[in-house]
Amino acid sequence: MLELKLLRENPQFVIERLAVKNFDAKEIVEDILKVDQQRRSVQTELDSNLAEQNKTAKSIGMLMKEGKKDEAEQAKKSVSSLKSRSAELQQTLDQLQKEQLD
């Protein structure tokens, strides 16, 4: 079984070795690497989004203590939109992971 790490690090080697077995793997390897890159990109964006969401959520309590209700409400709206985006990203990530396994 081929590991994704090997495909990432040396795709040409994999293609050449499979060609020895009369298997043209160029298109398949390129597709796998494309899906992997998309998955990694979405994972990075999701992680960043979740970190921002946590940071903003923590600031809400401090803003309320300081009596800055307007700013706290803005932060709540921001957290809400971040949660929505996180859900979309998670769905995309799940789809890409499923595609990667197929």
Buried (B, 14 or more C-beta within 10 A) or exposed (E): EEEEEEBEEEBEEBBEBBEEEEEEBBEBBEEBBEBBEBBEEBBEBBEEBBEBBEEBBEBBEEBBEEEBEEBBEBBBEBBEEBBEBBEEBBEBBEBBBEEBEE
